[in-house]
Amino acid sequence: MLEVIGLNKRVSEIFSLSEVSFIQQPGERLAIAGSSGSGKSTLLQLLAGHQAPDRGSILLNGKRVLGPHEQLIPGHPELAYLPQHCDLPHHFFVHELFSYANQWDAQMGKDLFAWCRIDHLMNRRHQEISGGEKQRIALALLLISSPQWLLLDEPFSHLDAINKAILQQVLLEVSQRLSITCLLCSHHPEDIFSWAERLLVIRDGKLIADDTPMSLYSIPPNTYVAGLLGEFQLISVEHAHFWQLRERLSDPHIHRLVRPEQFFFSLQSHSRALPCKILYSRFAGKGRWYDVDCEGTTYRFFSLNQLWQPGSVGYLHLSHPPIENGQIEFPS
């Protein structure tokens, strides 16, 4: 397992990582989320042995990960670190990069190139490959050292939709084929939801949440976590009472937090529906966003399969967040 115990690191006069502790089990897909400047990249560099903590320790399978001042070459032989920006050596053919570094036999090397979707790039030079291809090449160069743990810093942030989908599939396949445990940091919720089994949230250098992505999205502990994972609205106190929302957790506003997909609009009413009027409609690919006026308050909802015109009059309903068994609880 990877065990982080009481990690502290002073980064600047105004920012420090403080008392960061967590455990990752072998095979567990763990993600770390936080806003820009929250300390995600610093934490990954500490885990990889590229920076030294001021206090605390990092253990991999019971052995301490050494800092850069304790060894000639920074890093740990069982940990591989893929940073946001991957700089490959210039003026080389791709196959030359692997001929210098490869520790696998020829067939295993060919398998790795196929898994990483780079086998067709072997005879290209540095300037002839795209950013997404460079990232997959950098990943393959890390994997030939046979690491047990793979740390990825914002791996999808600079990729287009096509290359992002390819890299997501590559990470899933190589982690399973090579029994590598992955830890990923990102501030894009769609990257986390499709991959992570467990999510840590960091804010101002402190870990403030640890749960499944579904739980943190459905019932976030505070508005910071809610905002990281998607759009939300705080409904009025009067409407919260009308829709019988339960007060929960320590944040005084959290019981009033509603995701857009929890709203739904219809032409028919029931005892817990509020009259409203559609103000605006916006195309969003798989569905549409709508802004509605509800007794003087503007709410936004998302619909997959309905087309309502601005000016349409109807009723706004609210479903409660998913409960523990994954079902949707509707107000009476």
WOPEWO-V137517 format. One record per residue. SS is DSSP state (@ for helix, = for strand, . for the rest). PSI is psi in radians with two decimals (* if undefined). Layout:
ss:SS psi:PSI
ss:SS psi:PSI
This chain:
ss:. psi:2.77
ss:= psi:2.14
ss:= psi:2.15
ss:= psi:2.18
ss:= psi:1.96
ss:= psi:0.80
ss:= psi:2.25
ss:= psi:2.40
ss:= psi:2.07
ss:= psi:1.99
ss:. psi:-0.71
ss:. psi:-3.06
ss:. psi:-0.48
ss:. psi:0.00
ss:. psi:2.39
ss:= psi:2.58
ss:= psi:2.39
ss:= psi:2.08
ss:= psi:0.87
ss:= psi:2.14
ss:= psi:2.34
ss:= psi:2.92
ss:= psi:2.43
ss:= psi:2.22
ss:. psi:2.67
ss:. psi:2.32
ss:. psi:-0.16
ss:. psi:2.27
ss:. psi:1.80
ss:= psi:2.34
ss:= psi:2.61
ss:= psi:2.20
ss:= psi:2.64
ss:. psi:2.77
ss:. psi:2.91
ss:. psi:2.31
ss:. psi:0.13
ss:. psi:-0.28
ss:. psi:0.17
ss:@ psi:-0.89
ss:@ psi:-0.69
ss:@ psi:-0.73
ss:@ psi:-0.77
ss:@ psi:-0.66
ss:@ psi:-0.59
ss:@ psi:-0.78
ss:@ psi:-0.62
ss:. psi:-0.14
ss:. psi:0.25
ss:. psi:-0.27
ss:. psi:2.76
ss:. psi:2.34
ss:. psi:2.66
ss:. psi:-0.57
ss:= psi:2.64
ss:= psi:3.11
ss:= psi:2.74
ss:= psi:2.12
ss:= psi:2.33
ss:= psi:2.00
ss:. psi:0.68
ss:. psi:-0.08
ss:= psi:2.37
ss:= psi:2.37
ss:. psi:2.10
ss:. psi:2.62
ss:. psi:3.02
ss:. psi:-0.34
ss:. psi:-0.03
ss:. psi:-0.03
ss:. psi:2.80
ss:. psi:-0.79
ss:. psi:2.07
ss:. psi:2.58
ss:. psi:-3.12
ss:= psi:2.36
ss:. psi:-0.40
ss:. psi:-0.01
ss:= psi:2.31
ss:= psi:2.43
ss:= psi:2.11
ss:= psi:1.83
ss:. psi:3.07
ss:. psi:-0.76
ss:. psi:2.10
ss:. psi:1.95
ss:. psi:1.92
ss:. psi:2.65
ss:. psi:2.41
ss:. psi:2.89
ss:. psi:0.48
ss:. psi:2.59
ss:= psi:2.66
ss:@ psi:-0.73
ss:@ psi:-0.46
ss:@ psi:-0.63
ss:@ psi:-0.70
ss:@ psi:-0.50
ss:@ psi:-0.51
ss:@ psi:-0.50
ss:@ psi:-0.28
ss:. psi:2.26
ss:. psi:0.08
ss:. psi:2.81
ss:. psi:2.97
ss:@ psi:-0.78
ss:@ psi:-0.73
ss:@ psi:-0.64
ss:@ psi:-0.76
ss:@ psi:-0.68
ss:@ psi:-0.74
ss:@ psi:-0.75
ss:@ psi:-0.67
ss:@ psi:-0.76
ss:@ psi:-0.65
ss:. psi:0.04
ss:. psi:0.77
ss:. psi:0.11
ss:@ psi:-0.44
ss:@ psi:-0.01
ss:@ psi:0.03
ss:. psi:-0.57
ss:. psi:0.37
ss:. psi:2.68
ss:= psi:2.97
ss:@ psi:-0.79
ss:@ psi:-0.06
ss:@ psi:0.16
ss:. psi:2.64
ss:. psi:3.01
ss:@ psi:-0.74
ss:@ psi:-0.65
ss:@ psi:-0.68
ss:@ psi:-0.69
ss:@ psi:-0.68
ss:@ psi:-0.59
ss:@ psi:-0.76
ss:@ psi:-0.67
ss:@ psi:-0.80
ss:@ psi:-0.65
ss:@ psi:-0.59
ss:@ psi:-0.68
ss:@ psi:-0.42
ss:. psi:-0.18
ss:. psi:0.06
ss:. psi:0.96
ss:. psi:2.75
ss:. psi:-0.54
ss:= psi:2.42
ss:= psi:2.12
ss:= psi:2.22
ss:= psi:2.14
ss:= psi:1.88
ss:. psi:0.97
ss:. psi:-0.35
ss:. psi:-0.01
ss:. psi:-0.48
ss:. psi:0.27
ss:. psi:2.56
ss:. psi:3.00
ss:@ psi:-0.65
ss:@ psi:-0.88
ss:@ psi:-0.53
ss:@ psi:-0.80
ss:@ psi:-0.68
ss:@ psi:-0.83
ss:@ psi:-0.66
ss:@ psi:-0.76
ss:@ psi:-0.68
ss:@ psi:-0.80
ss:@ psi:-0.72
ss:@ psi:-0.77
ss:@ psi:-0.82
ss:@ psi:-0.58
ss:@ psi:-0.61
ss:@ psi:-0.78
ss:@ psi:-0.66
ss:. psi:0.07
ss:. psi:0.84
ss:. psi:2.36
ss:= psi:2.32
ss:= psi:2.44
ss:= psi:2.17
ss:= psi:2.43
ss:= psi:2.51
ss:= psi:2.76
ss:. psi:0.25
ss:. psi:1.96
ss:@ psi:-0.59
ss:@ psi:-0.52
ss:@ psi:-0.62
ss:@ psi:-0.82
ss:@ psi:-0.67
ss:. psi:-0.09
ss:. psi:-0.79
ss:. psi:2.50
ss:. psi:-0.48
ss:= psi:2.55
ss:= psi:2.26
ss:= psi:2.42
ss:= psi:2.27
ss:= psi:2.42
ss:= psi:2.19
ss:. psi:0.71
ss:. psi:0.12
ss:= psi:2.46
ss:= psi:2.17
ss:= psi:-0.13
ss:= psi:2.58
ss:= psi:1.86
ss:= psi:-3.07
ss:. psi:2.64
ss:@ psi:-0.67
ss:@ psi:-0.76
ss:@ psi:-0.75
ss:@ psi:-0.51
ss:@ psi:-0.78
ss:@ psi:-0.78
ss:. psi:1.32
ss:. psi:2.61
ss:. psi:-0.35
ss:. psi:3.03
ss:@ psi:-0.42
ss:@ psi:-0.85
ss:@ psi:-0.74
ss:@ psi:-0.79
ss:@ psi:-0.57
ss:@ psi:-0.60
ss:@ psi:0.01
ss:. psi:3.04
ss:. psi:2.50
ss:= psi:2.90
ss:= psi:2.58
ss:= psi:1.96
ss:. psi:2.81
ss:. psi:2.74
ss:@ psi:-0.73
ss:@ psi:-0.75
ss:@ psi:-0.57
ss:@ psi:-0.74
ss:@ psi:-0.70
ss:@ psi:-0.76
ss:. psi:0.08
ss:. psi:0.80
ss:. psi:2.38
ss:. psi:2.39
ss:. psi:2.41
ss:. psi:2.63
ss:. psi:-3.05
ss:. psi:-0.45
ss:. psi:2.15
ss:. psi:-0.26
ss:. psi:-0.21
ss:@ psi:-0.53
ss:@ psi:-0.20
ss:@ psi:0.11
ss:= psi:2.25
ss:= psi:2.32
ss:= psi:2.60
ss:@ psi:-0.60
ss:@ psi:-0.14
ss:@ psi:-0.36
ss:= psi:2.53
ss:= psi:2.56
ss:= psi:2.42
ss:= psi:2.93
ss:. psi:-0.15
ss:. psi:2.60
ss:. psi:2.88
ss:. psi:-2.99
ss:. psi:-0.34
ss:. psi:0.66
ss:. psi:2.51
ss:= psi:2.39
ss:= psi:2.48
ss:= psi:2.99
ss:= psi:2.33
ss:= psi:2.20
ss:= psi:-0.64
ss:= psi:2.56
ss:= psi:2.42
ss:= psi:2.25
ss:= psi:2.38
ss:. psi:0.68
ss:. psi:-1.63
ss:. psi:-0.17
ss:. psi:-2.69
ss:= psi:2.58
ss:= psi:2.47
ss:= psi:2.40
ss:= psi:2.30
ss:= psi:2.58
ss:= psi:2.16
ss:= psi:1.68
ss:. psi:0.77
ss:. psi:-0.08
ss:= psi:2.36
ss:= psi:2.19
ss:= psi:2.74
ss:= psi:2.36
ss:= psi:2.89
ss:= psi:2.39
ss:= psi:2.35
ss:. psi:-0.68
ss:. psi:0.25
ss:. psi:2.56
ss:. psi:1.83
ss:. psi:2.42
ss:. psi:2.54
ss:. psi:2.39
ss:. psi:-0.22
ss:. psi:2.40
ss:= psi:2.35
ss:= psi:-2.49
ss:= psi:2.48
ss:= psi:2.14
ss:= psi:2.85
ss:= psi:2.22
ss:= psi:2.52
ss:= psi:2.82
ss:= psi:2.76
ss:= psi:2.43
ss:. psi:-3.03
ss:. psi:-0.60
ss:. psi:0.13
ss:. psi:-0.02
ss:. psi:2.83
ss:= psi:2.27
ss:= psi:2.12
ss:= psi:2.54
ss:. psi:2.65
ss:. psi:*
